[in-house]
Amino acid sequence: MKTKLLLIGILFLGLCFSNFAIAEPIVGTVTIDPAEPILKSDVTLTAEITDTNQVSSVTLWIKECDENTGLCDDPFSIVMSRGNSGEYSADFTLEFNSATFFDYWFDVESDDNTTTIKDDSYTVEYGTESTNGGDNGGSDDNGDNDSPGFELIALFIAVFAAIMIYKKKR
């Protein structure tokens, strides 16, 4: 009888102190198009996400940062759409004006459990075309290209000419 109680006690303690192996979702191949995005460009991110449990949704989080100043924009999230064979994809537009890279991570919901998957390798450097703080000659919705200064030259010439004409008439 004592042996049975001892075995039950050992089993009970073993269950209390054992770590149940809960299968975590795994992020496989991640594809980013374009591979080196530029400021204010459209980006598509596709990731293979596997889990032994049923995945109900995957949320992609993006945080754009400027390496030179250390400033980061507030992170934003996008619910990814499920494709074939465990692939999830999301389209988003980069918005932070002075960013040089962005970090991303995933929140995977499965069986009433949310798992956040972050990794040091989840950083994407912007292409060299983005280093001037503008979008390299392209135009945004306002028609400007984030290159201030050149229009001021015409303004200074016009003011100088107006002053010279005004002084000649006096």
CYANA upper distance limits for C-alpha pairs under 8 A (distance plus 0.5 A):
  1 MET  CA      5 LEU  CA      6.85
  2 LYS  CA      6 LEU  CA      6.55
  3 THR  CA      7 LEU  CA      6.62
  4 LYS  CA      8 ILE  CA      6.62
  5 LEU  CA      9 GLY  CA      6.52
  6 LEU  CA     10 ILE  CA      6.65
  7 LEU  CA     11 LEU  CA      6.61
  8 ILE  CA     12 PHE  CA      6.51
  9 GLY  CA     13 LEU  CA      6.62
 10 ILE  CA     14 GLY  CA      6.47
 11 LEU  CA     15 LEU  CA      6.66
 12 PHE  CA     16 CYS  CA      6.74
 13 LEU  CA     17 PHE  CA      6.61
 14 GLY  CA     18 SER  CA      6.23
 23 ALA  CA     51 ASP  CA      7.61
 23 ALA  CA     52 THR  CA      6.95
 23 ALA  CA     53 ASN  CA      8.24
 24 GLU  CA     51 ASP  CA      7.07
 24 GLU  CA     52 THR  CA      8.42
 24 GLU  CA    115 THR  CA      7.87
 25 PRO  CA     49 ILE  CA      7.18
 25 PRO  CA     50 THR  CA      6.09
 25 PRO  CA     51 ASP  CA      4.89
 25 PRO  CA     52 THR  CA      7.89
 25 PRO  CA    108 VAL  CA      7.75
 25 PRO  CA    115 THR  CA      7.92
 26 ILE  CA     49 ILE  CA      6.13
 26 ILE  CA     50 THR  CA      5.72
 26 ILE  CA     51 ASP  CA      6.79
 27 VAL  CA     47 ALA  CA      7.31
 27 VAL  CA     48 GLU  CA      6.25
 27 VAL  CA     49 ILE  CA      5.09
 27 VAL  CA     50 THR  CA      7.04
 27 VAL  CA    117 ILE  CA      8.40
 28 GLY  CA     47 ALA  CA      7.14
 28 GLY  CA     48 GLU  CA      5.38
 28 GLY  CA     49 ILE  CA      6.48
 28 GLY  CA     50 THR  CA      7.97
 29 THR  CA     47 ALA  CA      6.26
 29 THR  CA     48 GLU  CA      6.02
 30 VAL  CA     45 LEU  CA      7.63
 30 VAL  CA     46 THR  CA      6.17
 30 VAL  CA     47 ALA  CA      4.83
 30 VAL  CA     48 GLU  CA      7.08
 31 THR  CA     35 ALA  CA      8.34
 31 THR  CA     45 LEU  CA      6.27
 31 THR  CA     46 THR  CA      5.62
 31 THR  CA     47 ALA  CA      6.85
 32 ILE  CA     43 VAL  CA      7.53
 32 ILE  CA     44 THR  CA      6.32
 32 ILE  CA     45 LEU  CA      5.12
 32 ILE  CA     46 THR  CA      7.01
 33 ASP  CA     37 PRO  CA      8.11
 33 ASP  CA     43 VAL  CA      6.23
 33 ASP  CA     44 THR  CA      5.70
 33 ASP  CA     45 LEU  CA      7.03
 34 PRO  CA     43 VAL  CA      6.84
 34 PRO  CA     44 THR  CA      7.92
 36 GLU  CA    124 VAL  CA      7.73
 36 GLU  CA    125 GLU  CA      6.87
 36 GLU  CA    126 TYR  CA      5.63
 36 GLU  CA    127 GLY  CA      5.11
 37 PRO  CA     41 SER  CA      6.94
 37 PRO  CA     42 ASP  CA      8.38
 37 PRO  CA     43 VAL  CA      7.49
 37 PRO  CA    125 GLU  CA      8.21
 37 PRO  CA    126 TYR  CA      5.64
 37 PRO  CA    127 GLY  CA      6.06
 38 ILE  CA    126 TYR  CA      5.88
 38 ILE  CA    127 GLY  CA      5.91
 38 ILE  CA    128 THR  CA      8.27
 38 ILE  CA    129 GLU  CA      6.92
 38 ILE  CA    130 SER  CA      5.61
 38 ILE  CA    135 ASP  CA      7.31
 39 LEU  CA     94 LEU  CA      6.62
 39 LEU  CA     95 GLU  CA      7.46
 39 LEU  CA     96 PHE  CA      7.93
 39 LEU  CA     97 ASN  CA      7.35
 39 LEU  CA     98 SER  CA      8.33
 39 LEU  CA     99 ALA  CA      7.61
 39 LEU  CA    126 TYR  CA      7.89
 39 LEU  CA    130 SER  CA      6.15
 39 LEU  CA    133 GLY  CA      8.26
 39 LEU  CA    134 GLY  CA      7.38
 39 LEU  CA    135 ASP  CA      6.01
 40 LYS  CA     93 THR  CA      6.64
 40 LYS  CA     94 LEU  CA      5.03
 40 LYS  CA     95 GLU  CA      5.54
 40 LYS  CA     96 PHE  CA      7.87
 40 LYS  CA     97 ASN  CA      8.03
 40 LYS  CA    135 ASP  CA      7.26
 41 SER  CA     93 THR  CA      6.13
 41 SER  CA     94 LEU  CA      6.09
 41 SER  CA     95 GLU  CA      8.48
 42 ASP  CA     91 ASP  CA      7.60
 42 ASP  CA     92 PHE  CA      6.30
 42 ASP  CA     93 THR  CA      4.88
 42 ASP  CA     94 LEU  CA      7.00
 43 VAL  CA     91 ASP  CA      6.22
 43 VAL  CA     92 PHE  CA      5.96
 43 VAL  CA     93 THR  CA      6.53
 43 VAL  CA     94 LEU  CA      7.96
 44 THR  CA     89 SER  CA      7.49
 44 THR  CA     90 ALA  CA      6.23
 44 THR  CA     91 ASP  CA      4.97
 44 THR  CA     92 PHE  CA      7.06
 45 LEU  CA     89 SER  CA      6.02
 45 LEU  CA     90 ALA  CA      5.96
 45 LEU  CA     91 ASP  CA      7.04
 46 THR  CA     87 GLU  CA      7.12
 46 THR  CA     88 TYR  CA      6.08
 46 THR  CA     89 SER  CA      4.67
 46 THR  CA     90 ALA  CA      7.13
 47 ALA  CA     87 GLU  CA      6.00
 47 ALA  CA     88 TYR  CA      5.87
 47 ALA  CA     89 SER  CA      6.88
 48 GLU  CA     86 GLY  CA      6.02
 48 GLU  CA     87 GLU  CA      4.88
 48 GLU  CA     88 TYR  CA      6.84
 49 ILE  CA     86 GLY  CA      6.11
 49 ILE  CA     87 GLU  CA      6.77
 49 ILE  CA     88 TYR  CA      7.67
 50 THR  CA     86 GLY  CA      6.71
 51 ASP  CA     55 VAL  CA      7.31
 53 ASN  CA    110 SER  CA      6.86
 53 ASN  CA    111 ASP  CA      7.30
 54 GLN  CA    110 SER  CA      6.04
 54 GLN  CA    111 ASP  CA      7.04
 55 VAL  CA    108 VAL  CA      7.46
 55 VAL  CA    109 GLU  CA      6.37
 55 VAL  CA    110 SER  CA      4.85
 55 VAL  CA    111 ASP  CA      7.79
 56 SER  CA    108 VAL  CA      8.30
 56 SER  CA    109 GLU  CA      6.05
 56 SER  CA    110 SER  CA      5.73
 56 SER  CA    111 ASP  CA      8.02
 57 SER  CA     79 VAL  CA      7.87
 57 SER  CA     80 MET  CA      7.93
 57 SER  CA    108 VAL  CA      6.59
 57 SER  CA    109 GLU  CA      5.77
 57 SER  CA    110 SER  CA      7.70
 58 VAL  CA     79 VAL  CA      6.55
 58 VAL  CA     80 MET  CA      6.09
 58 VAL  CA     81 SER  CA      8.34
 58 VAL  CA     88 TYR  CA      7.98
 58 VAL  CA    106 PHE  CA      7.15
 58 VAL  CA    107 ASP  CA      6.21
 58 VAL  CA    108 VAL  CA      5.10
 58 VAL  CA    109 GLU  CA      6.78
 59 THR  CA     77 SER  CA      6.98
 59 THR  CA     78 ILE  CA      6.12
 59 THR  CA     79 VAL  CA      4.88
 59 THR  CA     80 MET  CA      6.16
 59 THR  CA    106 PHE  CA      6.12
 59 THR  CA    107 ASP  CA      5.56
 59 THR  CA    108 VAL  CA      7.03
 60 LEU  CA     77 SER  CA      5.98
 60 LEU  CA     78 ILE  CA      5.71
 60 LEU  CA     79 VAL  CA      6.68
 60 LEU  CA     80 MET  CA      6.95
 60 LEU  CA     90 ALA  CA      8.09
 60 LEU  CA    104 TYR  CA      7.41
 60 LEU  CA    105 TRP  CA      6.47
 60 LEU  CA    106 PHE  CA      5.31
 60 LEU  CA    107 ASP  CA      7.14
 61 TRP  CA     75 PRO  CA      6.96
 61 TRP  CA     76 PHE  CA      6.18
 61 TRP  CA     77 SER  CA      4.87
 61 TRP  CA     78 ILE  CA      7.05
 61 TRP  CA    104 TYR  CA      5.84
 61 TRP  CA    105 TRP  CA      5.79
 61 TRP  CA    106 PHE  CA      6.62
 61 TRP  CA    107 ASP  CA      8.32
 62 ILE  CA     75 PRO  CA      5.81
 62 ILE  CA     76 PHE  CA      5.92
 62 ILE  CA     77 SER  CA      6.76
 62 ILE  CA    102 PHE  CA      7.15
 62 ILE  CA    103 ASP  CA      6.38
 62 ILE  CA    104 TYR  CA      5.11
 62 ILE  CA    105 TRP  CA      7.50
 63 LYS  CA     72 CYS  CA      7.34
 63 LYS  CA     73 ASP  CA      6.72
 63 LYS  CA     74 ASP  CA      6.84
 63 LYS  CA     75 PRO  CA      4.77
 63 LYS  CA     76 PHE  CA      7.17
 63 LYS  CA    102 PHE  CA      5.93
 63 LYS  CA    103 ASP  CA      5.75
 63 LYS  CA    104 TYR  CA      6.84
 64 GLU  CA     72 CYS  CA      6.17
 64 GLU  CA     73 ASP  CA      6.01
 64 GLU  CA     74 ASP  CA      8.19
 64 GLU  CA     75 PRO  CA      7.69
 64 GLU  CA     94 LEU  CA      8.21
 64 GLU  CA     96 PHE  CA      6.85
 64 GLU  CA     99 ALA  CA      6.34
 64 GLU  CA    100 THR  CA      8.17
 64 GLU  CA    101 PHE  CA      6.49
 64 GLU  CA    102 PHE  CA      4.65
 64 GLU  CA    103 ASP  CA      6.96
 65 CYS  CA     70 GLY  CA      7.36
 65 CYS  CA     71 LEU  CA      6.21
 65 CYS  CA     72 CYS  CA      4.48
 65 CYS  CA     73 ASP  CA      6.69
 65 CYS  CA     96 PHE  CA      8.19
 65 CYS  CA     98 SER  CA      8.24
 65 CYS  CA     99 ALA  CA      5.35
 65 CYS  CA    100 THR  CA      6.72
 65 CYS  CA    101 PHE  CA      6.16
 65 CYS  CA    102 PHE  CA      6.31
 65 CYS  CA    103 ASP  CA      8.39
 66 ASP  CA     70 GLY  CA      6.02
 66 ASP  CA     71 LEU  CA      5.93
 66 ASP  CA     72 CYS  CA      6.70
 66 ASP  CA     98 SER  CA      6.37
 66 ASP  CA     99 ALA  CA      4.68
 66 ASP  CA    100 THR  CA      5.45
 66 ASP  CA    101 PHE  CA      7.14
 67 GLU  CA     71 LEU  CA      7.88
 67 GLU  CA     99 ALA  CA      7.82
 67 GLU  CA    100 THR  CA      6.47
 67 GLU  CA    101 PHE  CA      7.78
 72 CYS  CA     99 ALA  CA      8.18
 73 ASP  CA     96 PHE  CA      6.90
 78 ILE  CA     90 ALA  CA      7.38
 78 ILE  CA     92 PHE  CA      8.32
 79 VAL  CA     90 ALA  CA      7.69
 80 MET  CA     88 TYR  CA      6.17
 80 MET  CA     89 SER  CA      5.71
 80 MET  CA     90 ALA  CA      5.39
 81 SER  CA     88 TYR  CA      5.86
 81 SER  CA     89 SER  CA      5.91
 81 SER  CA     90 ALA  CA      6.92
 82 ARG  CA     86 GLY  CA      7.48
 82 ARG  CA     87 GLU  CA      6.46
 82 ARG  CA     88 TYR  CA      4.97
 82 ARG  CA     89 SER  CA      7.13
 83 GLY  CA     87 GLU  CA      5.58
 83 GLY  CA     88 TYR  CA      6.12
 83 GLY  CA     89 SER  CA      7.73
 97 ASN  CA    133 GLY  CA      6.86
 97 ASN  CA    134 GLY  CA      7.69
 98 SER  CA    133 GLY  CA      5.74
 98 SER  CA    134 GLY  CA      8.39
 99 ALA  CA    126 TYR  CA      8.45
 99 ALA  CA    133 GLY  CA      8.37
100 THR  CA    125 GLU  CA      6.74
100 THR  CA    126 TYR  CA      5.85
100 THR  CA    130 SER  CA      7.81
100 THR  CA    131 THR  CA      7.64
101 PHE  CA    123 THR  CA      7.38
101 PHE  CA    124 VAL  CA      5.96
101 PHE  CA    125 GLU  CA      4.80
101 PHE  CA    126 TYR  CA      5.72
102 PHE  CA    123 THR  CA      6.23
102 PHE  CA    124 VAL  CA      5.90
102 PHE  CA    125 GLU  CA      7.22
102 PHE  CA    126 TYR  CA      8.37
103 ASP  CA    122 TYR  CA      6.20
103 ASP  CA    123 THR  CA      4.91
103 ASP  CA    124 VAL  CA      6.90
104 TYR  CA    118 LYS  CA      8.05
104 TYR  CA    122 TYR  CA      6.11
104 TYR  CA    123 THR  CA      7.06
105 TRP  CA    116 THR  CA      7.79
105 TRP  CA    117 ILE  CA      6.33
105 TRP  CA    118 LYS  CA      5.47
105 TRP  CA    119 ASP  CA      7.89
105 TRP  CA    122 TYR  CA      7.31
106 PHE  CA    116 THR  CA      6.19
106 PHE  CA    117 ILE  CA      5.65
106 PHE  CA    118 LYS  CA      7.29
107 ASP  CA    114 THR  CA      6.81
107 ASP  CA    115 THR  CA      6.06
107 ASP  CA    116 THR  CA      4.94
107 ASP  CA    117 ILE  CA      6.82
108 VAL  CA    114 THR  CA      5.98
108 VAL  CA    115 THR  CA      5.66
108 VAL  CA    116 THR  CA      6.88
108 VAL  CA    117 ILE  CA      8.16
109 GLU  CA    113 ASN  CA      6.08
109 GLU  CA    114 THR  CA      4.87
109 GLU  CA    115 THR  CA      6.94
110 SER  CA    114 THR  CA      7.00
118 LYS  CA    122 TYR  CA      7.61
126 TYR  CA    130 SER  CA      7.03
127 GLY  CA    131 THR  CA      8.35
129 GLU  CA    135 ASP  CA      7.86
129 GLU  CA    136 ASN  CA      6.50
130 SER  CA    134 GLY  CA      6.91
130 SER  CA    135 ASP  CA      6.50
130 SER  CA    136 ASN  CA      7.03
132 ASN  CA    136 ASN  CA      7.88
133 GLY  CA    146 ASP  CA      7.69
134 GLY  CA    145 ASN  CA      6.75
134 GLY  CA    146 ASP  CA      5.33
134 GLY  CA    147 SER  CA      7.02
135 ASP  CA    139 SER  CA      7.77
135 ASP  CA    145 ASN  CA      7.03
135 ASP  CA    146 ASP  CA      7.65
136 ASN  CA    145 ASN  CA      7.79
137 GLY  CA    145 ASN  CA      6.26
138 GLY  CA    145 ASN  CA      6.41
139 SER  CA    143 GLY  CA      5.70
139 SER  CA    144 ASP  CA      5.84
139 SER  CA    145 ASN  CA      5.24
140 ASP  CA    144 ASP  CA      6.68
140 ASP  CA    145 ASN  CA      7.01
149 GLY  CA    153 ILE  CA      7.62
150 PHE  CA    154 ALA  CA      8.06
151 GLU  CA    155 LEU  CA      7.20
152 LEU  CA    156 PHE  CA      6.66
153 ILE  CA    157 ILE  CA      6.77
154 ALA  CA    158 ALA  CA      6.67
155 LEU  CA    159 VAL  CA      6.72
156 PHE  CA    160 PHE  CA      6.53
157 ILE  CA    161 ALA  CA      6.57
158 ALA  CA    162 ALA  CA      6.63
159 VAL  CA    163 ILE  CA      6.72
160 PHE  CA    164 MET  CA      6.75
161 ALA  CA    165 ILE  CA      6.66
162 ALA  CA    166 TYR  CA      6.56
163 ILE  CA    167 LYS  CA      6.67
164 MET  CA    168 LYS  CA      6.79
165 ILE  CA    169 LYS  CA      6.98
166 TYR  CA    170 ARG  CA      7.23
